[in-house]
Amino acid sequence: MMEIMTSYERKGMEKGMEKGYRKGKKLAKVEVAKKLLSKEMPVEEVVEVTGLSKEQVEQLKKEI
C-alpha cells in the first residue's frame, strides 16, 4: 500500500530541507573564508566576498 504524506509531514520535511540548505550554505562560506584567509587576503575583502560578518571572519582568522 502506498503511503500518503500529510500536509503537516510535507511542511515539516520542507522546513527541514530548508534548514539543511541554509546550514550547508553557511558551511561553504566558512570554508571559502578560511581558504582566502590562508592566502592572506585582507579581512575586509573576505567579508565582501563571503557575506560573513567582520566578527565571524576575524574569529576564523584566529582559528587558522
Buried (B, 14 or more C-beta within 10 A) or exposed (E): EEEEEEEEEEEEEEEEEEEEEEEEEBEEBBEBBBEBBEEEBEBEEBBEBBEBEEEBBBEBBEEE
